[in-house]
Amino acid sequence: EQAAAFDLRVGSTDLPWVPFVEDLYGLRYVENIMIDRTKFGTSADWGVHAKGKFANGLLNYGLAVVNGAGYKNPDQLGHSNTMDFEGRVDLDVDNFVLAIGGYAGKLGNDVHGTTTFHTASRFDAIAAYKTEQVLLGVEYFLANNWMNVTSVTSDSADGVSAFATYHFNPMWAVFGRYDYVQPNRDTNSILKDDYFNLGVIYSPAKIVDFALAYKRDHAGDGSLSTSNGTIGGLTSTTSGTYDEVGIWGRFRW
């Protein structure tokens, strides 16, 4: 079956970057990916979305013109004076995947009565090697004024995530991941976020996965709001950690 070169969708659906990386990573049910975890991106939004494949999937793309407030805020649809843009292009050659992407916009803040001083932007890149047995990947992002659209002060952030999974057989696998994020490079350059997880996957059937995992997140010299809560201290001289051990599962249909 020939993949479509142009698929258009209107409404709330997947954005070009986060779901694409999640599909490569394969372990969202354990932890969402770096930019989603640290709130420098989201997985879906309201707007017009296009995607397609060329040369039997060798070259793929995703484009979206969206509200910018995220899929959780349908009440903001149409309120913003401007629309945001996100895009991605990826090259899939044998077992290698290379992709770059970007985002630009006001994140739904350009509304009546609100002054926006900056445009949020983000550059994304990922390189991965994936077979049925092995997954190796490295993701990078660089964001400008993501949290500062309505603030006079400028700021920037960047981060890198390295992840790996090894399948001994269809039933058992091990995995690990490490994220290093600088969320406030200009306003608090000493704040660093170090996150890692380690675990074992048990797959008793094709549609069922269970993962026993340990997670640890450390925010040093400040605090960072994440999908696991705010990590760190109230001042730039305090730090904090988040530790979790658990069993996560998913059913695939």
C-alpha positions as CSV (number, residue, x, y, z in Angstrom):
1,E,0.0,0.0,0.0
2,Q,1.4,3.4,-1.1
3,A,1.7,5.9,1.7
4,A,-0.1,9.2,1.2
5,A,2.0,12.2,0.2
6,F,-0.6,14.6,1.7
7,D,-2.9,13.9,4.6
8,L,-4.9,16.9,5.9
9,R,-6.6,17.0,9.3
10,V,-8.5,19.7,11.1
11,G,-9.2,19.8,14.8
12,S,-7.2,18.6,17.8
13,T,-4.6,15.9,16.7
14,D,-1.0,15.0,17.0
15,L,1.7,17.7,16.5
16,P,4.6,16.9,14.3
17,W,7.4,16.5,16.9
18,V,6.4,14.9,20.3
19,P,4.4,12.0,19.0
20,F,7.0,11.3,16.3
21,V,9.7,11.0,19.0
22,E,7.4,9.0,21.3
23,D,6.9,6.5,18.5
24,L,10.7,6.0,18.2
25,Y,11.2,5.9,22.0
26,G,8.3,3.5,22.6
27,L,8.1,4.0,26.3
28,R,5.7,6.9,26.9
29,Y,3.7,4.7,29.2
30,V,6.8,4.8,31.5
31,E,7.7,8.5,31.0
32,N,6.9,11.1,28.4
33,I,9.8,12.4,26.3
34,M,12.2,15.2,27.3
35,I,10.4,18.4,26.0
36,D,7.0,17.1,27.1
37,R,8.3,16.1,30.6
38,T,9.9,19.6,31.1
39,K,6.9,21.5,29.5
40,F,8.9,22.9,26.5
41,G,6.4,21.2,24.1
42,T,3.2,19.2,24.0
43,S,1.8,16.3,22.0
44,A,-1.3,17.8,20.4
45,D,-3.1,21.1,19.6
46,W,-6.1,22.5,17.8
47,G,-5.6,23.6,14.2
48,V,-4.8,22.5,10.7
49,H,-2.4,19.6,10.4
50,A,-0.7,18.0,7.4
51,K,1.6,15.1,7.0
52,G,2.9,12.8,4.3
53,K,5.5,10.3,3.0
54,F,7.6,10.2,-0.1
55,A,9.7,7.5,-1.8
56,N,8.1,4.7,0.1
57,G,8.6,6.3,3.5
58,L,12.2,7.4,2.9
59,L,11.3,11.1,3.4
60,N,8.5,12.1,5.7
61,Y,7.1,15.4,7.0
62,G,4.6,16.9,9.4
63,L,3.2,20.5,9.4
64,A,0.8,22.2,11.7
65,V,-0.8,25.7,12.1
66,V,-2.3,25.7,15.6
67,N,-3.8,27.8,18.3
68,G,-0.8,27.4,20.5
69,A,-2.6,26.8,23.8
70,G,-2.4,23.0,23.6
71,Y,-5.1,20.3,23.3
72,K,-6.2,20.8,26.9
73,N,-7.5,24.3,26.2
74,P,-10.2,24.1,23.5
75,D,-11.8,27.2,25.1
76,Q,-8.9,29.2,23.8
77,L,-9.6,28.2,20.2
78,G,-10.0,31.3,18.0
79,H,-9.1,33.7,20.9
80,S,-5.5,34.2,19.8
81,N,-4.8,37.0,17.3
82,T,-2.0,34.9,15.8
83,M,-1.4,31.2,15.0
84,D,1.6,29.1,15.8
85,F,3.6,26.9,13.5
86,E,5.3,23.5,14.1
87,G,7.0,21.4,11.5
88,R,9.2,18.3,11.1
89,V,11.0,16.5,8.3
90,D,12.7,13.1,8.8
91,L,14.8,10.8,6.7
92,D,14.4,7.0,7.3
93,V,17.2,5.0,5.8
94,D,17.3,1.3,6.6
95,N,17.4,1.3,10.4
96,F,18.5,4.9,10.8
97,V,16.2,7.9,11.5
98,L,17.4,11.5,11.3
99,A,14.9,14.3,11.9
100,I,14.8,18.1,12.5
101,G,11.9,20.2,13.5
102,G,10.9,23.6,14.8
103,Y,8.2,25.6,16.5
104,A,7.4,29.4,16.5
105,G,4.5,31.3,18.0
106,K,2.8,33.0,20.9
107,L,1.6,29.8,22.6
108,G,-1.9,31.1,22.8
109,N,-1.0,34.2,24.7
110,D,-1.7,36.8,22.0
111,V,-5.2,37.6,23.2
112,H,-7.0,40.9,23.9
113,G,-5.7,42.6,27.0
114,T,-2.4,40.7,27.1
115,T,0.9,42.2,25.9
116,T,3.3,39.7,24.3
117,F,6.9,40.8,24.3
118,H,8.4,37.7,22.7
119,T,7.7,34.9,20.2
120,A,8.5,31.5,21.6
121,S,10.6,29.3,19.3
122,R,12.1,25.8,19.5
123,F,14.6,23.9,17.4
124,D,14.5,20.1,17.6
125,A,16.7,17.3,16.3
126,I,17.0,13.6,16.8
127,A,19.1,10.7,15.5
128,A,18.2,7.1,16.2
129,Y,19.0,3.5,15.2
130,K,16.2,1.0,15.6
131,T,15.8,-2.7,14.9
132,E,13.6,-5.3,16.5
133,Q,16.3,-6.0,19.1
134,V,18.1,-2.6,19.6
135,L,17.1,1.0,20.0
136,L,19.6,3.8,20.4
137,G,18.6,7.5,20.2
138,V,19.7,11.0,21.0
139,E,17.4,14.0,21.0
140,Y,18.3,17.7,21.3
141,F,16.2,20.9,21.7
142,L,17.0,24.6,21.9
143,A,14.1,27.0,23.0
144,N,13.9,30.7,23.2
145,N,11.4,32.6,25.3
146,W,9.2,29.5,25.8
147,M,8.2,30.7,29.3
148,N,8.7,34.4,28.6
149,V,6.2,35.3,25.8
150,T,4.4,37.8,28.2
151,S,7.5,38.8,30.1
152,V,9.9,41.7,29.3
153,T,12.8,39.5,30.3
154,S,14.3,37.2,27.6
155,D,15.4,33.6,28.4
156,S,16.5,30.4,26.6
157,A,16.7,26.7,27.3
158,D,18.3,23.6,25.9
159,G,18.5,19.9,26.6
160,V,19.7,16.6,25.4
161,S,18.2,13.1,25.9
162,A,19.9,9.8,25.3
163,F,17.9,6.6,25.4
164,A,18.4,2.9,24.7
165,T,16.5,-0.4,24.7
166,Y,17.8,-3.9,24.3
167,H,15.4,-6.9,23.6
168,F,16.9,-10.2,24.7
169,N,13.9,-11.9,23.1
170,P,10.3,-11.0,22.3
171,M,9.4,-11.4,26.0
172,W,12.2,-9.6,27.9
173,A,14.0,-6.3,27.4
174,V,16.0,-3.7,29.4
175,F,16.0,0.1,28.9
176,G,17.5,3.3,30.1
177,R,17.4,7.0,29.5
178,Y,19.2,10.2,30.6
179,D,18.0,13.8,30.2
180,Y,20.1,16.9,30.8
181,V,18.2,20.2,30.6
182,Q,19.2,23.8,31.3
183,P,15.7,25.4,31.6
184,N,16.9,29.0,32.3
185,R,20.2,29.6,30.5
186,D,19.9,33.4,30.7
187,T,18.0,34.1,33.9
188,N,19.4,31.3,36.1
189,S,22.3,29.6,34.3
190,I,23.3,27.5,37.2
191,L,20.0,25.6,37.3
192,K,20.4,22.2,35.8
193,D,18.0,19.3,35.6
194,D,19.4,15.7,35.6
195,Y,16.9,12.9,35.0
196,F,17.3,9.2,34.4
197,N,15.3,6.0,34.4
198,L,16.3,2.3,34.3
199,G,14.1,-0.6,33.9
200,V,13.1,-4.1,32.7
201,I,10.2,-4.9,30.3
202,Y,8.2,-8.1,30.4
203,S,5.9,-8.7,27.4
204,P,3.8,-11.9,28.0
205,A,1.8,-11.2,24.8
206,K,2.1,-9.0,21.7
207,I,-0.4,-6.5,23.0
208,V,0.7,-6.4,26.6
209,D,3.9,-4.8,28.1
210,F,4.8,-4.4,31.8
211,A,7.8,-2.3,32.9
212,L,9.5,-2.3,36.3
213,A,11.4,1.0,36.4
214,Y,13.3,3.4,38.7
215,K,13.2,7.1,38.0
216,R,15.3,9.9,39.5
217,D,15.1,13.6,38.8
218,H,17.4,16.2,40.3
219,A,17.1,20.0,39.9
220,G,20.1,21.8,41.3
221,D,20.2,25.5,42.2
222,G,16.5,26.3,41.6
223,S,13.3,24.6,40.6
224,L,11.7,23.2,37.4
225,S,8.1,22.4,36.7
226,T,7.8,19.0,35.2
227,S,5.1,16.4,34.4
228,N,6.0,14.8,37.7
229,G,5.5,18.0,39.7
230,T,7.9,20.9,40.6
231,I,11.4,19.6,41.3
232,G,13.9,21.7,43.2
233,G,13.9,24.5,45.8
234,L,12.2,27.9,46.1
235,T,15.5,29.8,45.7
236,S,18.5,29.6,43.3
237,T,20.6,28.2,46.1
238,T,18.5,25.2,46.9
239,S,18.0,21.9,45.1
240,G,15.6,19.0,45.1
241,T,15.1,15.4,43.9
242,Y,12.3,13.2,42.8
243,D,12.5,9.4,43.1
244,E,10.0,6.8,42.0
245,V,9.9,3.0,41.7
246,G,6.9,1.3,40.1
247,I,5.4,-1.0,37.6
248,W,3.9,0.6,34.5
249,G,1.8,-1.3,31.8
250,R,0.1,-0.8,28.5
251,F,-2.3,-2.6,26.3
252,R,-1.9,-2.2,22.5
253,W,-4.8,-2.9,20.1
